[in-house]
Amino acid sequence: MSENEKVTEVLERVYKPRRLLEAWRQVKQNAGAAGIDRMSVTEFGARKGELMKLARNRLRAGTYRFKPARRVLIPKPGKPGKFRKLGIPVVMDRVVGQSMHVVLGEIFDPLFTRSNFGFRPNKSQHQAIKYVRGLVVKGYRWCASIDLKSFFDEIPHELVFKLLRRRIADERLLTLVARALKSGVVVEGKFERTTKGVPQGSPLSPILSNVVLNEMDHELERRGLKYARWADDFVLLARSRRAAQRAMDNVSAYLENVLGLPVNRDKSVVAKMSEVTFLGFRIFRRKIRVSPEAAEKFKHQVRELTHRNNPLSMHAAIQKLSRYLRGWSAYFRVQEFKSLFGQIDPWIRRRLRSMQLAKWKKPRKFQRLMISAGFSPGEARGTSVAMRAWRSSRRKEVQIVLDSRWFRKMGLVFLDDYTLAPT
């Protein structure tokens, strides 16, 4: 199919039984909270046959309507008082939206540029980071980092429909997209209309945001600019500050005047790539490092999970912490400063030692464990430990009783095990 040829009979692809079933499997895997109807993913699954048939029949008849999403505010880690708006659709709408997402992806993905790494098959944030590092090595060490103000909330609906119609000649599908975008949200029990934006939380938001920013991508390609993008996070790279500033000014004007997307100029910067955070990393000429912002968010989360007053048992607390550490390390393991994870591990263990001492409460409990660890009864009885004092977690006796082997038996993930050798 040529780039100028339009696709017809798109709605039929959306309501194919096999595709709806695949969409359901994805929604089931993602789980998530219930929408305004309070029906959980598990409850939907118990009535899957009946509800999937109902959705398909309504799609075929052109009578499918999306329910308003339930608006929740998600605190931004490390930013007190700052929240991200999230819309939670009902499960049936998530299934239909996921099917639409896949179909639109099949149509538009061939038009996306190679520097677009977001929400695409066989593309990832890690690839975007390594691509930028490759450009830095080639001498593109200056960067224009442009921040789009509330991007998902500000996408003009008219722009979405204009871009979809360039490729799709099926008004039934476009009507369905319009119903999804204009279905509104429920905020603290009150309905609010949505006249712009693509709600985060909808399966449609990734593909529609890609369709919109694909316009910018092709404009950057036309101007011969080097860049990398993942969703609405993108950087423009240049060989000099002057070239980066020129790119910042020209592209910001294009985004605001042509696409109608406001730029947050307070958060947009021109600097060396090593001084700019992109997808949680700082990129140097030869090495990739976890950004200071990402490191602080990580420490904030670890502090929350290892508070001395944690009501969970020690085993349950370590299991919960390890799930977080496993996910965090899976993403940030591409960083190449070998000592970083090795420096964090002792700090985590110290916090856990402090938590365990507080749970044991009485020094006599610790003295008995000292004897089990090989100390003489006299040494144990002569050791007095302040069980709730942070300083106690550094004592030699505490480190011997609660050593690395103890933590491994409890299932604690050691970040240093995930350190990659520099490439």
VMD Tcl script that draws the C-alpha trace (Angstrom):
set ca {
  {0.00 0.00 0.00}
  {1.36 3.41 -0.97}
  {1.64 6.22 1.55}
  {-1.09 8.20 -0.23}
  {-3.56 5.32 -0.41}
  {-6.35 5.40 2.18}
  {-7.55 2.40 4.15}
  {-11.20 1.37 4.04}
  {-13.31 -1.03 6.12}
  {-11.26 -0.36 9.23}
  {-14.08 -0.88 11.72}
  {-14.40 -4.50 10.60}
  {-10.86 -5.08 11.79}
  {-11.70 -3.69 15.22}
  {-14.61 -6.02 15.95}
  {-13.15 -9.24 14.56}
  {-13.77 -11.85 17.29}
  {-10.13 -12.97 17.29}
  {-8.87 -9.40 17.65}
  {-11.30 -8.55 20.44}
  {-10.19 -11.72 22.24}
  {-6.54 -10.68 21.89}
  {-7.46 -7.23 23.21}
  {-9.19 -8.81 26.20}
  {-6.09 -10.88 26.99}
  {-3.98 -7.73 27.00}
  {-6.45 -5.89 29.26}
  {-6.56 -8.89 31.59}
  {-2.76 -8.97 31.76}
  {-2.60 -5.23 32.52}
  {-5.28 -5.61 35.21}
  {-5.86 -2.16 36.69}
  {-8.66 -0.58 38.71}
  {-12.35 -0.52 37.88}
  {-14.04 2.33 36.01}
  {-17.21 4.22 36.94}
  {-19.31 1.01 36.75}
  {-17.08 -0.54 39.47}
  {-16.73 -3.75 37.45}
  {-13.31 -5.28 37.98}
  {-11.28 -7.13 35.36}
  {-12.01 -10.37 37.24}
  {-15.77 -9.71 37.22}
  {-15.66 -8.89 33.51}
  {-13.78 -12.15 32.90}
  {-16.52 -14.12 34.63}
  {-19.01 -12.70 32.10}
  {-16.57 -12.48 29.20}
  {-18.63 -14.42 26.64}
  {-21.78 -12.37 27.20}
  {-20.04 -8.98 27.39}
  {-17.70 -9.53 24.43}
  {-20.67 -10.52 22.27}
  {-22.51 -7.38 23.40}
  {-19.53 -5.16 22.53}
  {-19.11 -6.78 19.10}
  {-22.79 -6.44 18.23}
  {-22.81 -2.75 19.20}
  {-19.64 -2.10 17.19}
  {-21.14 -3.77 14.12}
  {-24.37 -1.81 14.47}
  {-22.54 1.48 15.03}
  {-24.22 1.99 18.41}
  {-21.23 1.48 20.70}
  {-20.81 4.31 23.21}
  {-17.86 4.87 25.53}
  {-18.60 5.60 29.18}
  {-16.87 8.52 30.94}
  {-13.52 7.64 32.48}
  {-13.05 7.80 36.24}
  {-10.54 10.57 36.97}
  {-7.88 9.90 39.60}
  {-4.83 11.95 40.53}
  {-1.54 10.07 40.85}
  {1.12 11.75 43.02}
  {4.35 12.45 41.16}
  {7.24 10.75 43.00}
  {9.51 13.23 44.72}
  {7.22 16.16 43.86}
  {4.97 16.95 46.86}
  {1.68 18.49 45.80}
  {2.18 17.56 42.13}
  {-0.20 15.08 40.48}
  {-0.69 13.38 37.13}
  {-4.23 13.07 35.81}
  {-5.24 9.52 34.97}
  {-8.52 8.46 33.39}
  {-9.67 4.92 34.19}
  {-12.12 3.62 31.55}
  {-14.53 0.77 32.25}
  {-13.17 -2.66 31.30}
  {-15.30 -3.05 28.15}
  {-14.07 0.32 26.87}
  {-10.49 -0.79 27.57}
  {-11.03 -3.92 25.47}
  {-12.50 -1.94 22.56}
  {-9.83 0.75 22.91}
  {-7.06 -1.88 22.89}
  {-8.44 -3.40 19.69}
  {-8.57 0.07 18.11}
  {-5.00 0.70 19.27}
  {-3.71 -2.40 17.48}
  {-5.61 -1.66 14.27}
  {-4.44 1.96 14.15}
  {-0.91 0.81 14.87}
  {-0.99 -1.53 11.87}
  {-2.08 1.37 9.67}
  {0.18 4.13 10.94}
  {3.33 2.42 12.20}
  {4.83 2.10 8.69}
  {4.66 5.91 8.47}
  {6.61 6.51 11.68}
  {10.28 7.51 11.57}
  {13.17 5.42 12.81}
  {13.90 7.97 15.55}
  {10.48 7.38 17.13}
  {10.94 4.69 19.78}
  {7.71 5.06 21.76}
  {4.88 2.53 22.04}
  {5.95 0.61 18.94}
  {6.60 -3.08 18.30}
  {10.27 -3.99 18.80}
  {11.11 -0.48 20.00}
  {12.06 0.53 23.53}
  {13.34 3.28 25.78}
  {16.68 1.48 26.01}
  {17.03 1.66 22.23}
  {16.29 5.39 22.35}
  {18.98 5.90 25.00}
  {21.59 3.96 23.05}
  {20.66 5.77 19.84}
  {21.25 9.13 21.54}
  {24.53 7.88 22.98}
  {25.58 6.96 19.43}
  {24.87 10.50 18.27}
  {26.80 11.96 21.21}
  {29.81 9.80 20.31}
  {29.62 11.22 16.78}
  {29.93 14.76 18.13}
  {26.29 15.79 18.68}
  {26.88 16.76 22.31}
  {24.52 19.74 22.56}
  {20.86 19.20 23.14}
  {17.56 21.05 22.98}
  {15.12 19.38 25.38}
  {11.60 20.66 24.70}
  {8.89 20.08 27.29}
  {5.32 19.92 26.00}
  {2.98 21.42 28.57}
  {0.37 18.84 29.70}
  {0.75 17.18 26.30}
  {-1.90 14.46 26.58}
  {-4.42 16.94 27.99}
  {-3.76 19.55 25.29}
  {-3.89 17.54 22.03}
  {-6.48 19.30 19.79}
  {-9.21 16.88 18.71}
  {-9.44 18.61 15.32}
  {-5.78 17.78 14.68}
  {-6.33 14.11 15.58}
  {-9.23 13.78 13.12}
  {-7.37 15.65 10.38}
  {-4.39 13.28 10.64}
  {-6.53 10.15 10.87}
  {-8.46 11.15 7.73}
  {-5.22 11.39 5.76}
  {-4.88 7.64 6.05}
  {-8.35 6.29 6.85}
  {-11.44 6.46 4.65}
  {-13.86 4.88 7.11}
  {-16.03 7.47 8.86}
  {-17.47 4.78 11.14}
  {-14.03 4.29 12.70}
  {-13.50 8.06 12.98}
  {-16.89 8.38 14.68}
  {-15.83 5.71 17.16}
  {-12.59 7.60 17.89}
  {-14.60 10.81 18.38}
  {-16.90 9.07 20.84}
  {-13.89 7.83 22.79}
  {-12.24 11.26 22.95}
  {-15.43 13.11 23.84}
  {-16.80 10.60 26.35}
  {-15.82 12.86 29.25}
  {-14.57 12.13 32.76}
  {-16.14 11.80 36.18}
  {-14.33 13.87 38.81}
  {-15.46 13.35 42.41}
  {-18.84 12.14 41.20}
  {-19.41 14.97 38.72}
  {-19.32 14.61 34.92}
  {-16.98 16.87 32.96}
  {-16.88 17.20 29.18}
  {-13.65 16.65 27.28}
  {-13.20 19.05 24.37}
  {-9.49 18.43 23.89}
  {-6.82 15.95 24.89}
  {-6.40 12.20 24.97}
  {-6.88 10.86 28.50}
  {-3.90 9.00 29.94}
  {-5.09 5.57 30.99}
  {-6.92 4.90 27.73}
  {-5.35 2.30 25.39}
  {-5.88 4.84 22.61}
  {-3.62 7.52 24.07}
  {-0.26 5.97 23.00}
  {-1.16 5.47 19.34}
  {-2.99 8.79 18.96}
  {-0.12 10.70 20.57}
  {2.24 8.97 18.16}
  {0.07 9.93 15.19}
  {0.10 13.58 16.32}
  {3.84 13.82 17.04}
  {4.65 11.94 13.83}
  {3.95 15.29 12.17}
  {6.76 16.85 14.17}
  {9.04 13.88 13.47}
  {8.71 14.30 9.72}
  {9.25 18.05 10.02}
  {12.47 17.37 11.94}
  {13.54 14.91 9.26}
  {12.79 17.50 6.56}
  {15.00 20.02 8.37}
  {17.80 17.50 8.73}
  {17.76 17.59 12.55}
  {19.02 14.75 14.73}
  {16.60 13.68 17.44}
  {15.14 10.81 19.44}
  {11.60 10.54 20.79}
  {9.73 8.28 23.18}
  {6.09 9.37 23.53}
  {6.23 13.12 24.32}
  {9.79 12.95 25.68}
  {12.23 13.98 22.97}
  {15.58 15.66 22.50}
  {17.09 17.46 19.51}
  {20.84 17.03 19.16}
  {23.36 19.38 17.58}
  {27.11 19.94 17.37}
  {27.04 23.39 18.98}
  {25.05 25.46 21.46}
  {24.10 27.88 18.72}
  {22.66 25.13 16.52}
  {20.79 23.62 19.47}
  {19.29 27.01 20.39}
  {18.19 27.58 16.79}
  {16.53 24.15 16.78}
  {14.81 24.93 20.07}
  {13.38 28.22 18.77}
  {12.26 26.89 15.39}
  {10.73 23.64 16.62}
  {8.96 25.33 19.54}
  {7.37 27.78 17.09}
  {6.31 24.88 14.85}
  {4.73 22.98 17.74}
  {2.75 25.98 18.97}
  {1.81 27.66 15.70}
  {1.28 24.66 13.41}
  {0.25 21.79 15.71}
  {-1.31 23.90 18.47}
  {0.71 22.18 21.22}
  {1.87 24.54 24.01}
  {5.54 24.41 24.99}
  {6.58 24.78 28.62}
  {9.47 27.17 28.15}
  {10.37 27.13 31.85}
  {11.21 23.42 31.61}
  {12.69 23.47 28.10}
  {16.46 23.84 28.06}
  {19.50 24.03 25.80}
  {22.53 22.34 27.36}
  {25.09 19.63 26.86}
  {23.52 16.19 26.62}
  {25.39 15.11 29.76}
  {23.49 17.80 31.70}
  {20.00 16.88 30.44}
  {17.83 14.04 31.73}
  {16.27 11.89 29.01}
  {14.04 8.96 29.99}
  {15.64 8.83 33.43}
  {19.26 8.83 32.24}
  {22.19 11.17 31.72}
  {24.15 10.38 28.57}
  {27.86 11.08 28.46}
  {30.21 10.61 25.55}
  {31.00 7.01 26.40}
  {28.75 6.07 29.30}
  {25.11 6.10 30.35}
  {24.21 6.99 33.94}
  {21.06 7.08 36.06}
  {19.96 10.71 36.31}
  {20.03 12.53 39.68}
  {16.24 12.96 39.45}
  {15.67 9.24 38.86}
  {18.08 8.34 41.68}
  {16.22 10.63 44.09}
  {12.83 9.17 43.11}
  {14.28 5.72 43.67}
  {15.56 6.60 47.13}
  {12.23 8.19 48.03}
  {10.40 4.99 47.10}
  {12.88 2.79 48.99}
  {12.46 4.99 52.08}
  {8.69 4.53 51.87}
  {9.08 0.74 51.62}
  {11.64 0.46 54.44}
  {10.18 2.75 57.07}
  {10.82 1.52 60.61}
  {7.08 1.56 61.32}
  {6.27 -0.68 58.34}
  {3.37 -2.89 59.55}
  {4.29 -5.83 57.27}
  {6.31 -8.77 58.47}
  {9.99 -8.56 57.59}
  {9.62 -11.27 54.95}
  {6.60 -9.60 53.35}
  {8.32 -6.19 53.42}
  {11.44 -7.56 51.72}
  {9.36 -9.36 49.09}
  {7.48 -6.12 48.31}
  {10.73 -4.16 48.18}
  {12.34 -6.78 45.95}
  {9.51 -6.56 43.42}
  {10.21 -2.84 43.15}
  {13.98 -3.36 42.97}
  {13.61 -6.03 40.30}
  {11.52 -3.74 38.09}
  {13.77 -0.72 38.71}
  {16.95 -2.65 37.95}
  {15.43 -4.18 34.80}
  {14.98 -0.66 33.43}
  {18.10 1.06 34.76}
  {20.56 -1.80 34.31}
  {21.69 -0.27 31.01}
  {23.52 2.37 33.05}
  {27.27 1.83 32.78}
  {28.80 3.18 35.99}
  {29.83 -0.10 37.58}
  {30.07 1.20 41.15}
  {26.60 2.78 41.31}
  {24.50 -0.26 42.21}
  {27.23 -1.49 44.56}
  {26.96 1.78 46.48}
  {23.17 1.61 46.77}
  {22.96 -1.98 48.07}
  {24.64 -1.30 51.46}
  {22.32 1.67 52.04}
  {19.25 -0.51 51.38}
  {20.50 -3.22 53.73}
  {21.19 -0.65 56.42}
  {17.61 0.61 56.21}
  {16.33 -2.96 56.44}
  {18.53 -3.65 59.46}
  {17.07 -0.61 61.18}
  {13.56 -1.82 60.35}
  {14.28 -5.33 61.65}
  {15.71 -4.05 64.93}
  {12.55 -1.99 65.47}
  {10.42 -5.07 64.84}
  {12.39 -7.15 67.34}
  {11.83 -4.35 69.89}
  {13.73 -5.86 72.84}
  {17.53 -6.06 73.11}
  {17.24 -9.58 74.59}
  {15.85 -10.85 71.30}
  {18.89 -9.51 69.51}
  {21.24 -10.94 72.15}
  {19.82 -14.45 71.59}
  {20.36 -14.05 67.83}
  {23.94 -12.96 68.50}
  {24.55 -16.27 70.24}
  {23.00 -18.13 67.28}
  {25.37 -16.20 64.99}
  {28.43 -17.42 66.93}
  {28.98 -14.81 69.63}
  {29.67 -16.08 73.14}
  {26.87 -15.72 75.71}
  {29.04 -13.27 77.61}
  {29.57 -11.08 74.54}
  {25.86 -11.15 73.76}
  {24.74 -10.27 77.30}
  {27.30 -7.45 77.38}
  {25.95 -5.90 74.15}
  {23.31 -3.22 74.53}
  {21.58 -2.07 71.34}
  {19.14 0.83 71.03}
  {16.57 -1.03 68.93}
  {14.95 2.05 67.36}
  {18.06 4.18 66.83}
  {19.29 4.65 63.26}
  {22.90 4.58 64.44}
  {22.44 1.00 65.69}
  {22.12 -0.28 62.11}
  {25.84 0.42 61.60}
  {27.06 -1.52 64.59}
  {29.39 -4.43 63.83}
  {27.26 -6.90 65.80}
  {24.13 -5.94 63.85}
  {25.92 -6.30 60.52}
  {27.16 -9.76 61.50}
  {23.75 -11.03 62.64}
  {21.97 -9.46 59.65}
  {24.61 -10.15 57.03}
  {24.28 -10.45 53.26}
  {23.54 -14.18 53.49}
  {20.58 -13.47 55.78}
  {19.16 -10.97 53.31}
  {19.61 -13.34 50.37}
  {17.76 -16.07 52.28}
  {14.92 -13.59 52.82}
  {14.77 -13.03 49.06}
  {16.23 -9.53 48.87}
  {17.28 -8.44 45.39}
  {20.87 -7.15 45.22}
  {21.17 -4.43 42.58}
  {24.86 -5.13 42.06}
  {23.89 -8.52 40.60}
  {22.34 -6.57 37.70}
  {25.30 -4.32 36.92}
  {26.28 -4.55 33.26}
  {29.84 -4.27 32.05}
  {30.48 -1.10 30.00}
  {29.94 -1.62 26.26}
}
mol new
graphics top color blue
foreach p $ca { graphics top sphere $p radius 0.5 }
foreach p [lrange $ca 0 end-1] q [lrange $ca 1 end] { graphics top cylinder $p $q radius 0.2 }
display resetview
